[in-house]
Amino acid sequence: MNHRKYLSLADESFRTYHFISQGPKGPIRKKVIYTETEFANVYNLAFGDYDPDTNTIDDFAVSNNGDSSTVLATVASTVQVFMNQHPKAWILVTGSTPARTRLYRMGITNNLTEIPEHFVIFGKNSDGNWRPFVIGDTYDAFLITKKETNTYYEKERNE
């Protein structure tokens, strides 16, 4: 994504990232964490306001700091870095609310000219089925993987 981003700092495993949102409400600490799920090579992306005193993320917080596109671009940049370090991974993305999931869908839609160069994205529809991401469809969750990782999908798509 060719959007303004904040500098994010990764830990040594490239599974945790910190950055600071800057806006009218002042600096707000943010954290992105990729955690393993019960499925091999599938990681959940968690993101939200970070409280260093409790070492917790509030993924329901509404910062209203006037920089949501910069924050989303920063989170997307962590996906790129994480996938470079974990090239066989699949990332599960679900908003903490339906409105946040819709925001993520809009972010994907707005960047579909760049995303397919490197990634394949699937959306989980209301029937619980995973389908290749299509603009205009509604999804409850998203799965992202590196394009070259998903050779089965590319083979099926080209036949």
Contact map, one row per residue, 1 for C-alpha under 8 A:
111000000000000000000000000000000000000000000000000000000000000000000000100110000000000000000000000000000000001001100000000000000000000000000000000000000000000
111100000000000000000000000000000000000000000000000000000000000000000000000000000000000000000000000000000000000000000000000000000000000000000000000000000000000
111110000000000000000000000000000000000000000000000000000000000000001100100000000000000000000000000000000000000000000000000000000000000000000000000000000000000
011111000000000000000000000000000000000000000000000000000000000000000100110000000000000000000000000000000000000000000000000000000000000000000000000000000000000
001111100000000000000000000000000000000000000000000000000000000000000110110010000000000000000000000000000000000000000000000000000000000000000000000000000000000
000111110000000000111000000000000000000000000000000000000000000000000110010000000000000000000000000000000000000000000000000000000000000000000000000000000000000
000011111000000000110000000000000000000000000000000000000000000000000000010000000000000000000000000000000000000000000000000000000000000000000000000000000000000
000001111100000011110000000000000000000000000000000000000000000000000000010001000000000000000000000000000000000000000000000000000000000000000000000000000000000
000000111110000011100000000000000000000000000000000000000000000000000000000000000000000000000000000000000000000000000000000000000000000000000000000000000000000
000000011111111111000000000000000000000000000000000000000000000000000000000000000000000000000000000000000000000000000000000000000000000000000000000000000000000
000000001111111110000000000000000000000000000000000000000000000000000000000000000000000000000000000000000000000000000000000000000000000000000000000000000000000
000000000111111000000000000000000000000000000000000000000000000000000000000000000000000000000000000000000000000000000000000000000000000000000000000000000000000
000000000111111100000000000000000000000000000000000000000000000000000000000000000000000000000000000000000000000000000000000000000000000000000000000000000000000
000000000111111110000000000000000000000000000000000000000000000000000000000000001100100000000000000000000000000000000000000000000000000000000000000000000000000
000000000111111110000000000000011110000000000000000000000000000000000000000000000100000000000000000000000000000000000000000000000000000000000000000000000000000
000000000110111111000000000000111100000000000000000000000000000000000000000000000000000000000000000000000000000000000000000000000000000000000000000000000000000
000000011110011111100000000000111000000000000000000000000000000000000000000001000000000000000000000000000000000000000000000000000000000000000000000000000000000
000000011100000111110000000011110000000000000000000000000000000000000000000000000000000000000000000000000000000000000000000000000000000000000000000000000000000
000001111000000011111000000011100000000000000000000000000000000000000000000000000000000000000000000000000000000000000000000000000000000000000000000000000000000
000001110000000001111100001111000000000000000000000000000000000000000000000000000000000000000000000000000000000000000000000000000000000000000000000000000000000
000001000000000000111110011111000000000000000000000000000000000010100010000000000000000000000000000000000000000000000000000000000000000000000000000000000000000
000000000000000000011111111100000000000000000000000000000000000010100000000000000000000000000000000000000000000000000000000000000000000000000000000000000000000
000000000000000000001111111000000000000000000000000000000000000011100000000000000000000000000000000000000000000000000000000000000000000000000000000000000000000
000000000000000000000111110000000000000000000000000000000000000011000000000000000000000000000000000000000000000000000000000000000000000000000000000000000000000
000000000000000000000111111100000000000000000000000000000000001110000000000000000000000000000000000000000000000000000000000000000000000000000000000000000000000
000000000000000000001111111100000000000000000000000000000000000010000000000000000000000000000000000000000000000000000000000000000000000000000000000000000000000
000000000000000000011110111110000000000000000000000000000000000000000000000000000000000000000000000000000000000000000000000000000000000000000000000000000000000
000000000000000000011100111111000000000000000000110000000000001000000000000000000000000000000000000000000000000000000000000000000000000000000000000000000000000
000000000000000001111000001111100000000000000000111000000000000000000000000000000000000000000000000000000000000000000000000000000000000000000000000000000000000
000000000000000001111000000111110000000000000011110000001000000000000000000000000000000000000000000000000000000000000000000000000000000000000000000000000000000
000000000000000111100000000011111000000000000011110000001000000000000000000000000000000000000000000000000000000000000000000000000000000000000000000000000000000
000000000000001111000000000001111100000000001111000000000000000000000000001001000000000000000000000000000000000000000000000000000000000000000000000000000000000
000000000000001110000000000000111110000000011110000000000000000000000000000000000000000000000000000000000000000000000000000000000000000000000000000000000000000
000000000000001100000000000000011111000000111100000000000000000000000000000000000000000000100000000000000000000000000000000000000000000000000000000000000000000
000000000000001000000000000000001111100000111100000000000000000000000000000000000000000000000000000000000000000000000000000000000000000000000000000000000000000
000000000000000000000000000000000111111111110000000000000000000000000000000000000000000000000000000000000000000000000000000000000000000000000000000000000000000
000000000000000000000000000000000011111111110000000000000000000000000000000000000000000000000000000000000000000000000000000000000000000000000000000000000000000
000000000000000000000000000000000001111101000000000000000000000000000000000000000000000000000000000000000000000000000000000000000000000000000000000000000000000
000000000000000000000000000000000001111111000000000000000000000000000000000000000000000000000000000000000000000000000000000000000000000000000000000000000000000
000000000000000000000000000000000001111111000000000000000000000000000000000000000000000000000000000000000000000000000000000000000000000000000000000000000000000
000000000000000000000000000000000001101111100000000000000000000000000000000000000000000111000000000000000000000000000000000000000000000000000000000000000000000
000000000000000000000000000000000001111111110000000000000000000000000000000000000000000011110000000000000000000000000000000000000000000000000000000000000000000
000000000000000000000000000000000111100011111000000000000000000000000000000000000000000011110000000000000000000000000000000000000000000000000000000000000000000
000000000000000000000000000000001111100001111100000000000000000000000000000000000000000000111000000000000000000000000000000000000000000000000000000000000000000
000000000000000000000000000000011110000000111110000000000000000000000000000000000000000000111100000000000000000000000000000000000000000000000000000000000000000
000000000000000000000000000000011110000000011111000000000010000000000000000000000000000000001000000000000000000000000000000000000000000000000000000000000000000
000000000000000000000000000001111000000000001111100000001110000000000000001000000000000000000000000000000000000000000000000000000000000000000000000000000000000
000000000000000000000000000001110000000000000111110000001111100000000000000000000000000000000000000000000000000000000000000000000000000000000000000000000000000
000000000000000000000000000111100000000000000011111000001110101000000000000000000000000000000000000000000000000000000000000000000000000000000000000000000000000
000000000000000000000000000111100000000000000001111100111100000000000000000000000000000000000000000000000000000000000000000000000000000000000000000000000000000
000000000000000000000000000010000000000000000000111111111100000000000000000000000000000000000000000000000000000000000000000000000000000000000000000000000000000
000000000000000000000000000000000000000000000000011111110000000000000000000000000000000000000000000000000000000000000000000000000000000000000000000000000000000
000000000000000000000000000000000000000000000000001111100000000000000000000000000000000000000000000000000000000000000000000000000000000000000000000000000000000
000000000000000000000000000000000000000000000000001111110000000000000000000000000000000000000000000000000000000000000000000000000000000000000000000000000000000
000000000000000000000000000000000000000000000000011111111000000000000000000000000000000000000000000000000000000000000000000000000000000000000000000000000000000
000000000000000000000000000000000000000000000000011101111100000000000000000000000000000000000000000000000000000000000000000000000000000000000000000000000000000
000000000000000000000000000001100000000000000011111000111110000000000000000000000000000000000000000000000000000000000000000000000000000000000000000000000000000
000000000000000000000000000000000000000000000011111000011111100000000000000000000000000000000000000000000000000000000000000000000000000000000000000000000000000
000000000000000000000000000000000000000000000111100000001111100000000000000000000000000000000001000000000000000000000000000000000000000000000000000000000000000
000000000000000000000000000000000000000000000001000000000111110000000000000000000000000000000001100000000000000000000000000000000000000000000000000000000000000
000000000000000000000000000000000000000000000001100000000111111000000000000000000000000000000000000000000000000000000000000000000000000000000000000000000000000
000000000000000000000000000000000000000000000000000000000001111100000000000000000000000000000000000000000000000000000000000000000000000000000000000000000000000
000000000000000000000000100100000000000000000000100000000000111110000000000000000000000000000000000000000000000000000000000000000000000000000000000000000000000
000000000000000000000000100000000000000000000000000000000000011111110000000000000000000000000000000000000000000000000000000000000000000000000000000000000000000
000000000000000000001111110000000000000000000000000000000000001111110000000000000000000000000000000000000000000000000000000000000000000000000000000000000000000
000000000000000000000011000000000000000000000000000000000000000111110000000000000000000000000000000000000000000000000000000000000000000000000000000000000000000
000000000000000000001110000000000000000000000000000000000000000111111110000000000000000000000000000000000000000000000000000000000000000000000000000000000000000
000000000000000000000000000000000000000000000000000000000000000111111111000000000000000000000000000000000000000000000000000000000000000000000000000000000000000
001000000000000000000000000000000000000000000000000000000000000000111111100000000000000000000000000000000000000000000000000000000000000000000000000000000000000
001111000000000000000000000000000000000000000000000000000000000000111111110000000000000000000000000000000000000000000000000000000000000000000000000000000000000
000011000000000000001000000000000000000000000000000000000000000000111111111000000000000000000000000000000000000000000000000000000000000000000000000000000000000
000000000000000000000000000000000000000000000000000000000000000000011111111100000000000000000000000000000010000000000000000000000000000000000000000000000000000
101110000000000000000000000000000000000000000000000000000000000000001111111110000000000000000000000000000000000000000000000000000000000000000000000000000000000
000111110000000000000000000000000000000000000000000000000000000000000111111111000000000000000000000000000000000000000000000000000000000000000000000000000000000
000000000000000000000000000000010000000000000010000000000000000000000011111111100000000000000000000000000000000000000000000000000000000000000000000000000000000
100000000000000000000000000000000000000000000000000000000000000000000001111111110000000000000000000000000000000000000000000000000000000000000000000000000000000
100010000000000000000000000000000000000000000000000000000000000000000000111111111000000000000000000000000000000000000000000000000000000000000000000000000000000
000000010000000010000000000000010000000000000000000000000000000000000000011111111100000000000000000000000000000000000000000000000000000000000000000000000000000
000000000000000000000000000000000000000000000000000000000000000000000000001111111110000000000000000000000000000000000000000000000000000000000000000000000000000
000000000000000000000000000000000000000000000000000000000000000000000000000111111111000000000000000000000000000000000000000000000000000000000000000000000000000
000000000000010000000000000000000000000000000000000000000000000000000000000011111111100000000000000000000000000000000000000000000000000000000000000000000000000
000000000000011000000000000000000000000000000000000000000000000000000000000001111111110000000000000000000000000000000000000000000000000000000000000000000000000
000000000000000000000000000000000000000000000000000000000000000000000000000000111111111110000000000000000000000000000000000000000000000000000000110000000000000
000000000000000000000000000000000000000000000000000000000000000000000000000000011111111000000000000000000000000000000000000000000000000000000000000000000000000
000000000000010000000000000000000000000000000000000000000000000000000000000000001111111000000000000000000000000000000000000000000000000000000000000000000000000
000000000000000000000000000000000000000000000000000000000000000000000000000000000111111110000000000000000000000000000000000000000000000000000000000000000000000
000000000000000000000000000000000000000000000000000000000000000000000000000000000011111110000000000000000000000000000000000000000000000000000000110010000000000
000000000000000000000000000000000000000010000000000000000000000000000000000000000010011111000000000000000000000000000000000000000000000000000000110010000000000
000000000000000000000000000000000000000011100000000000000000000000000000000000000010011111100000000000000000000000000000000000000000000000000000110000000000000
000000000000000000000000000000000000000011100000000000000000000000000000000000000000000111110000000000000000000000000000000000000000000000000011110000000000000
000000000000000000000000000000000100000001111000000000000000000000000000000000000000000011111000000000000000000000000000000000000000000000000111100000000000000
000000000000000000000000000000000000000001111000000000000000000000000000000000000000000001111100000000000000000000000000000000000000000000001111000000000000000
000000000000000000000000000000000000000000011100000000000000000000000000000000000000000000111110000000000000000000000000000000000000000000001111000000000000000
000000000000000000000000000000000000000000001000000000000000000000000000000000000000000000011111000010000000000000000000000000000000000000011100000000000000000
000000000000000000000000000000000000000000000000000000000000000000000000000000000000000000001111111111010000000000000000000000000000000000001000000000000000000
000000000000000000000000000000000000000000000000000000000011000000000000000000000000000000000111110110000000000000000000000000000000000000000000000000000000000
000000000000000000000000000000000000000000000000000000000001000000000000000000000000000000000011111110000000000000000000000000000000000000000000000000000000000
000000000000000000000000000000000000000000000000000000000000000000000000000000000000000000000011111111000000000000000000000000000000000000010000000000000000000
000000000000000000000000000000000000000000000000000000000000000000000000000000000000000000000010111111100000000000000000000000000000000000000000000000000000000
000000000000000000000000000000000000000000000000000000000000000000000000000000000000000000000011111111110000000000000000000000000000000000000000000000000000000
000000000000000000000000000000000000000000000000000000000000000000000000000000000000000000000111111111111000000000000000000000000000000000111000000000000000000
000000000000000000000000000000000000000000000000000000000000000000000000000000000000000000000010011111111100000000000000000000000000000001100000000000000000000
000000000000000000000000000000000000000000000000000000000000000000000000000000000000000000000000001111111110000000000000000000000000000000000000000000000000000
000000000000000000000000000000000000000000000000000000000000000000000000000000000000000000000010000111111111000000000000000000000000000000000000000000000000000
000000000000000000000000000000000000000000000000000000000000000000000000000000000000000000000000000011111111100000000000000000000000000001100000000000000000000
000000000000000000000000000000000000000000000000000000000000000000000000000000000000000000000000000001111111110000000000000000000000000000000000000000000000000
000000000000000000000000000000000000000000000000000000000000000000000001000000000000000000000000000000111111111000000000000000000000000000000000000000000000000
000000000000000000000000000000000000000000000000000000000000000000000000000000000000000000000000000000011111111100100000000000000000000000000000000000000000000
000000000000000000000000000000000000000000000000000000000000000000000000000000000000000000000000000000001111111100000000000000000000001000000000000000000000000
000000000000000000000000000000000000000000000000000000000000000000000000000000000000000000000000000000000111111110000000000000000000000000000000000000000000000
100000000000000000000000000000000000000000000000000000000000000000000000000000000000000000000000000000000011111111100000000000000000000000000000000000000000000
000000000000000000000000000000000000000000000000000000000000000000000000000000000000000000000000000000000001111111110000000000000000000000000000000000000000000
000000000000000000000000000000000000000000000000000000000000000000000000000000000000000000000000000000000000011111110000000000000000000000000000000000000000000
100000000000000000000000000000000000000000000000000000000000000000000000000000000000000000000000000000000000001111111100000000000000000000000000000000000000000
100000000000000000000000000000000000000000000000000000000000000000000000000000000000000000000000000000000001001111111111000000000000000000000000000000000000000
000000000000000000000000000000000000000000000000000000000000000000000000000000000000000000000000000000000000000111111111000000000000000000000000001000000000000
000000000000000000000000000000000000000000000000000000000000000000000000000000000000000000000000000000000000000001111110000000000000000000000000001000000000000
000000000000000000000000000000000000000000000000000000000000000000000000000000000000000000000000000000000000000001111111000000000000000000000000011100000000000
000000000000000000000000000000000000000000000000000000000000000000000000000000000000000000000000000000000000000000111111100000000000000000000001111000000000000
000000000000000000000000000000000000000000000000000000000000000000000000000000000000000000000000000000000000000000110111110000000001000000000001111001000000000
000000000000000000000000000000000000000000000000000000000000000000000000000000000000000000000000000000000000000000000011111000000001100000000111100000000000000
000000000000000000000000000000000000000000000000000000000000000000000000000000000000000000000000000000000000000000000001111100000111100000000111000000000000000
000000000000000000000000000000000000000000000000000000000000000000000000000000000000000000000000000000000000000000000000111110000111100000111110000000000000000
000000000000000000000000000000000000000000000000000000000000000000000000000000000000000000000000000000000000000000000000011111111110000000111100000000000000000
000000000000000000000000000000000000000000000000000000000000000000000000000000000000000000000000000000000000000000000000001111111110000001111000000000000000000
000000000000000000000000000000000000000000000000000000000000000000000000000000000000000000000000000000000000000000000000000111111000000001110000000000000000000
000000000000000000000000000000000000000000000000000000000000000000000000000000000000000000000000000000000000000000000000000111111000000000000000000000000000000
000000000000000000000000000000000000000000000000000000000000000000000000000000000000000000000000000000000000000000000000000111111100000000000000000000000000000
000000000000000000000000000000000000000000000000000000000000000000000000000000000000000000000000000000000000000000000000000111111110000000000000000000000000000
000000000000000000000000000000000000000000000000000000000000000000000000000000000000000000000000000000000000000000000000011110011111000000000000000000000000000
000000000000000000000000000000000000000000000000000000000000000000000000000000000000000000000000000000000000000000000000011110001111100000000000000000000000000
000000000000000000000000000000000000000000000000000000000000000000000000000000000000000000000000000000000000000000000001111000000111110000000000000000000000000
000000000000000000000000000000000000000000000000000000000000000000000000000000000000000000000000000000000000000000000000111000000011111010000000000000000000000
000000000000000000000000000000000000000000000000000000000000000000000000000000000000000000000000000000000000000000000000000000000001111110000000000000000000000
000000000000000000000000000000000000000000000000000000000000000000000000000000000000000000000000000000000000100000000000000000000000111110000000000000000000000
000000000000000000000000000000000000000000000000000000000000000000000000000000000000000000000000000000000000000000000000000000000000011111000000000000000000000
000000000000000000000000000000000000000000000000000000000000000000000000000000000000000000000000000000000000000000000000000000000000111111100000000000000000000
000000000000000000000000000000000000000000000000000000000000000000000000000000000000000000000000000001001000000000000000000011000000000111110000000000000000000
000000000000000000000000000000000000000000000000000000000000000000000000000000000000000000000000000011001000000000000000001111000000000011111100000000000000000
000000000000000000000000000000000000000000000000000000000000000000000000000000000000000000000100010010000000000000000000001111000000000001111100000000000000000
000000000000000000000000000000000000000000000000000000000000000000000000000000000000000000011110000010000000000000000000001110000000000000111110000000000000000
000000000000000000000000000000000000000000000000000000000000000000000000000000000000000000111100000000000000000000000000111100000000000000111111000000000000000
000000000000000000000000000000000000000000000000000000000000000000000000000000000000000001111000000000000000000000000000111000000000000000001111100000000000000
000000000000000000000000000000000000000000000000000000000000000000000000000000000000000001111000000000000000000000000011110000000000000000000111110000000000000
000000000000000000000000000000000000000000000000000000000000000000000000000000000010001111100000000000000000000000000011100000000000000000000011111011000000000
000000000000000000000000000000000000000000000000000000000000000000000000000000000010001111000000000000000000000000000111000000000000000000000001111111000000000
000000000000000000000000000000000000000000000000000000000000000000000000000000000000000000000000000000000000000000011111000000000000000000000000111111100000000
000000000000000000000000000000000000000000000000000000000000000000000000000000000000000000000000000000000000000000000100000000000000000000000000011111100000000
000000000000000000000000000000000000000000000000000000000000000000000000000000000000001100000000000000000000000000000000000000000000000000000000111111100000000
000000000000000000000000000000000000000000000000000000000000000000000000000000000000000000000000000000000000000000000001000000000000000000000000111111111100000
000000000000000000000000000000000000000000000000000000000000000000000000000000000000000000000000000000000000000000000000000000000000000000000000001111111110000
000000000000000000000000000000000000000000000000000000000000000000000000000000000000000000000000000000000000000000000000000000000000000000000000000001111111000
000000000000000000000000000000000000000000000000000000000000000000000000000000000000000000000000000000000000000000000000000000000000000000000000000001111111100
000000000000000000000000000000000000000000000000000000000000000000000000000000000000000000000000000000000000000000000000000000000000000000000000000001111111110
000000000000000000000000000000000000000000000000000000000000000000000000000000000000000000000000000000000000000000000000000000000000000000000000000000111111111
000000000000000000000000000000000000000000000000000000000000000000000000000000000000000000000000000000000000000000000000000000000000000000000000000000011111111
000000000000000000000000000000000000000000000000000000000000000000000000000000000000000000000000000000000000000000000000000000000000000000000000000000001111111
000000000000000000000000000000000000000000000000000000000000000000000000000000000000000000000000000000000000000000000000000000000000000000000000000000000111111
000000000000000000000000000000000000000000000000000000000000000000000000000000000000000000000000000000000000000000000000000000000000000000000000000000000011111
